[in-house]
Amino acid sequence: MRAVIQRVTDASVEVGGKVVGRIEAGLVVLLGVAKGDDESDVEYLVDKIRSLRIFADQQGKMNRSLADVGGAVLLVSQFTLLGRTANGRRPSFDEAVSPEPAKLLYEQVAAGLRACGTPVETGVFAAHMLVALVNDGPVTFIVDSRQGR
């Protein structure tokens, strides 16, 4: 799984002119599911999203996690994170898993975060979405579950 994690002060996702998810302070997580990903990737990502120390402490240092600050997550599926752009001009999505298993693992990430007490809002899987956010910092990280194991 590949995730782009952005620290935000406010974020929302809209589908068909209707806001389907909105958070205040927390993280926007754009999530791509790769072929071969499984529950161990879900567990890795859930732990990393909750425990990555990317929020400021009293001294202004990035020393607090999402769990420490009680922030929320806006989780958005994004298969284009698996796009390869090295050859030619059109991205290849050969590394992305098909929609059914991707949706299942995406939902498991949301459920895993909720089970830990993290408020989670989501987009609509496989829909055309408009994502709006205010990146705080800006602070953005790319996390790949395969690199962490």
N, C-alpha and C positions, 0 to 999 in steps of 0.2 A: 504494500500500500504506500502510496505517496501522498503527502499532505502538505499544503501550504497553510501555515498557521500565522495569523495576523492579529496582533493585539489591537483592540478597538475600543473606542468610547461609545460607539453606537453603530448598529448595523441592521439591515433588513433585507429580505428577499421577497420579490414580487413575482407572481405568476398570473398572466391574463388580466393585469390591471388590479389585482388584489394582493395585499400584503399577507403572506402565508407564514412568515416568521420574522421576529424582531427581538433584538437584545439591546441592552445598554452595555455597560463595561464588561469586557470579557474577550473572547476569541472568536474570530471567523476561521473556520477550518474548511478549506476546499479539499475534497478527498477523491482520489483516484484509486481504483482497485485493479490490480494487475493479475494476470494469469498466475496461478500457483498460490495466491494469497489464501490464508485460512484463519482459523480462530486464534492462532498464535500471533498473527499480524494484528488482529483486532485487539487482543490484550496488550500488545506492545504499544499500539497507538493510543488506546484509552489511558494507559499509565503515563505515556509521554505528554499527552495533551493536559492531563490534570497536574502533572508534577514538574513540568518544565518551568524553571525559575526565570520568568521574563517580565515580572511586574516589579515596580520599584518599592524598596523598603523606605524607612524614614530618612535614610541618608541618600536616597535617590539612586541606589545601586539596584540592578536587576537581581533580586534575591528572594522574591516571593512567587509562589506558583498560583495557578488558577484556583486550586483548592484553598490556598491561604487567603486569597482575597475574596472568595465567594463569588467569582465571576461566572458568567453564562457562556454557552457555546452556540454559535449559529453554524450548523453543519450543512454543507452544500456539496452534492455529488458533482464531480468534474472529471470525466474520463479523459479530457484533453491533457491532463497532467501526465498521462502516459504516452503522449505523442512524441515520436522521434522526428527530429527536424534536420538530422545530419546530412541526409541525401536528398537532393532535388528540392523542389519548392512546395510540395504538398506533404504535410505531416503523415506519418504512418502510425496507425493505432494498433499494430499487431500485438503490443504488450498488454493492452487493456483486455480484461475479461469480458465475456458477454453480459448483457444486461441482467439476466435473472440472478446469477451468482453474485454479481456486483451489488445489486439491490439488497440481497440478503446480508452480505458483509457490512454494507453501509448502515443498514438498520441495526446490526449487532453493535457497531461502534456507538450509535446513538443510545441504544439500550444499556450498554456498558457504562457510558458516562452517567446516565440517569441513575443506574444502580448504585453509583458512588456518591449520589447526591448532587450532581452537577445539573443545573437547569439547562435544557437543550431545546433549541428551536431548529427546524429543518426547512430546507427547500422541498420541492417536489421532484422526486427521482425521475430523471430522463425528460423533464419539462424544460422549455425555454424559460430561463429565469433572468430577472434583472436584480443584481446584487448591489446594494449601496452600503458603503461603510466609511467610517472615519478612522483611518489607521493612526493609532496612538504611538507617536515616536518619530517617524514610523518604525515599527518593530515587526519584522516578517522573517519567518524561518521555514525552511523546507526540511521535512522529516520523511525518511524512507525506512519503512519497517525492515527491509532486507539489509540495510546497512547497519542497523542496530543490533543484529543478531550474530 
